[in-house]
Amino acid sequence: MKVLIHICCAPCLIYPLEVLRLKGFESYGLFFNPNIHPFTEYNERKKAITELNSGIEVIYPDYLPQEFFRGINFKEDTPLRCTICWGLRLKKTARIAKERGFKYFTTTLLVSPYQNHEVLRKLGDEAAREEGVEFYYADFRPGFKKAHEEAKRKGIYAQKYCGCIYSEMERYSKKYNA
């Protein structure tokens, strides 16, 4: 069974990949994150995936942040912004999964305790129906802390915010406006 894993970042790949391997999946990755800002941050996260050396083939579509900004235009507030962003990334993953002959796709977003699993599952199921593939839902959150500790031990870059400019501002606004 082949599964295409949408990868948000290297630390979040560690646990889901371990689980999928134990379940017998042949895993491949997709690093599609037009939300990540700035470009230097995007490149740091991309480089970290290579440094993780996970043993899987990873697809790297072009970095096109305009796709994110067009999608959230005048909808920058959370949670709507996040829902649009997740949907954008899951639809692209489902489309590529179909194009490349994968039966399943999933996302490392499911490892984060900060993401809304109910919404992610709904968006994944919708993208799956649209493309004629299956969304593999699993609650990977139990491995979040362990995976991030492992990434730290290995010296793998871990970001300090979700990815978009708005999450960066939310993360640092208290520090600089105090």
N, C-alpha and C positions, 0 to 999 in steps of 0.2 A: 504494500500500500504506500503510495507516494502522497506526501503532504507538502504544501507550500506554506511556509511560515512567514507572515509579515513580521519584520524585525523593527522595533522602534529604537533599540539600542543594544549594545553588547551585553551588559549585565543582565538585562531582562530576557536574553536568549538562553542563558545557561540552564535554568530549571525546566522550562518547557521542552527544550531539546532533549534533556535527560529523560523526561517522562515519555516523550514521543518515541524515543529509541527503545525504551523498555516495553512499550506497547507494540513494537514491531514496525513502526513507520520508517520509511525511507524519506528523510527530510531534506528539503531544499529551502533556501532563504530568499526573501525579497526585502531589500532596503529601499522602501518608497516612503519618504517623509517630506513632502513639500512644505510642511508646516515649520520645519526647523529653521530657526533664525538666530544669529546671522549665518552667512555662508561658512564662516570659520568654525562655528559650532557644528554645522552639518558635517564638515570634513573631519572634525575630531571624532564624531560618533561613527562615521564611516570607517575611519582608520582603526578605531577600537574593535570593530567587528573583525577586521583582518587580523589584528593582534590577538584576538581571542582564540583564533586557530581552532574553530569548532569542528572542522572536518567536513563541513557541508559546502556545497556550491551555493553561492549567493548572487542573485541578480541585482544589478544596480542601475535602474532606469535613470534618465537624466534628472538633475535637480531643477525643478520648475516651481519655485515658490509662488509664482503668479496663479497657479492652480488653487493653492490654499487661499490666497487673498481674494480671488474671484468668488470662491465658495462662501467665504464668511463676510463678504462685503456688506456692511450695515447690520451685521449680526455678530459683533465682536464680543458680546457679553457671554459669560459662561452661564448655564451649561450648553446653550445652543451652539456656541462656537465649537465646543468639544465634540458634540454630536455630529456636526457637519464635518469636522476634521476626521473623526473616526470613520464616518461613512465614506468619505473620499478615499481613504487608504484601504478600507476593506473592499470597496467596489473594484479598485484597481487590482488588488490581490486576487479577487475572485476571477476577474477578467484574464489575468495572466495565467492563473491556474487552469482555466478552461483552454486557453490558447496553447498551453504547453502539455496538456494531457494529464493533469493532476485530477484525482477524484476529490481530494480534500484540500482545504486551506484553513489556516488558523492565524492567530496573532499573539505576539508577546505582550500586547497590551493587557492580556488576561492574567498576567503575573502581578500586575501592580495593584496594591491595595487602594490606590488613589483614583482608579478608574471605575466607572459605573458598569458593572457586569450585566445588569439587566438590559441596558441600552446597547452595549457591545454585542450581546447575544442576538438581540432583535436586528441590529444592523448587519451582522454577519449572516443571519438567516435570510434576510432580504437580498443581500448581494448574492448569496448562493442560489436562491430561486431565480434571480435575474439571469445568471450565467449558466445555470444547469450543473453546478458542482455542489459539494457538501461542505458546510461550515462545521469544523470540528471544534466544539466548545468544550473547554475544560477549565476548571477553577485552579489555575496554577499559583494562586496567591500564597499557599502554604510554603512555597519555595523562594519567595521574594527575598527575605532577609538573608537566607543562606547563600543564595546566588550573588547578592550584592557584596557579601563578605568575601566570597571566593574571588570575585572580580577585583576587589581591593587588594587581596593577597597577591594576585597575579599582576597588579599594577595596571589594570584595564581602566581606561577613562570612564568615569561615571558623571553624568551631567547633574546640574543642580536645579533644573527646571524641566518641565514637560517638553518644551521645544519651541513653541511659537513666541513671537515677540510679546504677546499679551501675558503668557505664563511667566516669561522672564520678568516683565514689569511687576506682576503680582508677587513673584518670589523676592525681588529685591526692593520693592517700594518701601517697605517698613524700615529696612536698613538705612536707606538714604533719605527718608523723610522723617526720621526720628529726631 
